[in-house]
Amino acid sequence: MEQGHIPSFCTACYREGRTGDRFMSLCKNGQILNCCHPNALMTLTEYLVDYASDETKKLGFELIEKELAKIPKEKIRNIAAQHIEDIKNSNSRDFRF
């Protein structure tokens, strides 16, 4: 995270059946950015809330705020931001696109 990389703990594609050709079609047309990026941010939030030190939380939440702005579709960006707040404030889990 110190280098601007997002660690992802995401398993959404596998759990949603997005494997093989289905996964590749999302990659080829660029729509994976509306799945992987927000999923990575949400799973990182879960990790930060559940396990991270205060220093790591600070770094991670700053990175998440910067990265949310990079989600291409506004609707997805807004939903991801709301899920992130839900994770932080109500211990809700397992959101995915």
C-alpha positions in Angstrom: 0.0 0.0 0.0 2.9 2.3 0.6 3.7 2.0 -3.1 0.1 2.6 -4.1 -0.8 -1.0 -4.7 -4.1 -2.5 -3.5 -3.8 -5.9 -1.8 -6.9 -7.9 -2.8 -8.5 -10.7 -0.8 -11.3 -11.0 -3.3 -12.9 -14.3 -4.3 -16.0 -12.8 -5.9 -15.4 -13.9 -9.5 -15.0 -17.5 -8.4 -18.0 -17.4 -6.1 -20.1 -15.7 -8.8 -19.1 -18.2 -11.5 -17.0 -15.7 -13.4 -14.4 -18.1 -14.5 -12.9 -19.2 -17.9 -14.6 -17.6 -20.9 -16.9 -15.5 -18.8 -14.0 -14.0 -16.9 -12.0 -13.4 -20.0 -14.9 -11.6 -21.7 -15.1 -9.2 -18.8 -11.3 -8.6 -19.1 -11.3 -8.1 -22.8 -14.0 -5.4 -22.8 -12.7 -3.6 -19.8 -15.7 -4.2 -17.6 -13.6 -6.1 -15.1 -12.7 -2.7 -13.7 -16.2 -2.4 -12.4 -15.9 -5.7 -10.6 -12.3 -6.3 -9.5 -11.4 -2.8 -8.4 -14.4 -2.2 -6.1 -14.2 -5.8 -4.8 -10.6 -5.3 -4.0 -11.4 -2.1 -2.1 -14.2 -3.7 -0.2 -12.1 -6.8 0.8 -9.2 -4.5 1.8 -11.7 -2.6 4.0 -12.7 -5.8 5.7 -9.1 -6.7 6.4 -8.3 -3.3 7.8 -11.4 -3.2 10.1 -10.8 -6.8 11.3 -7.0 -7.2 11.6 -4.9 -4.1 10.8 -2.9 -2.0 13.1 -3.8 1.7 13.5 -0.9 2.7 11.2 -2.0 0.2 8.5 -5.6 1.3 8.8 -4.6 4.9 8.2 -2.6 4.0 5.1 -5.2 1.7 3.8 -8.2 4.0 4.2 -6.3 6.8 2.5 -5.5 4.5 -0.4 -9.1 3.4 -0.6 -10.4 7.0 -0.8 -8.0 7.7 -3.7 -8.9 4.5 -5.5 -12.7 4.9 -5.2 -12.4 7.9 -7.6 -10.9 5.6 -10.2 -13.9 3.3 -10.5 -15.3 4.1 -14.0 -19.0 3.8 -13.5 -20.5 6.3 -11.1 -23.3 4.0 -10.0 -20.7 1.2 -9.1 -18.5 3.8 -7.4 -21.4 5.0 -5.2 -22.5 1.5 -4.3 -18.9 0.5 -3.4 -18.5 3.6 -1.3 -21.7 2.8 0.6 -20.6 -0.8 1.1 -17.2 0.4 2.4 -19.0 2.6 4.9 -21.2 -0.3 5.9 -18.2 -2.5 6.5 -16.5 0.2 8.6 -19.6 1.1 10.7 -21.8 -1.9 11.0 -19.6 -5.0 10.6 -21.5 -5.9 7.4 -19.5 -8.3 5.2 -19.4 -10.2 1.9 -20.5 -7.4 -0.5 -19.4 -8.1 -4.1 -20.0 -7.1 -7.7 
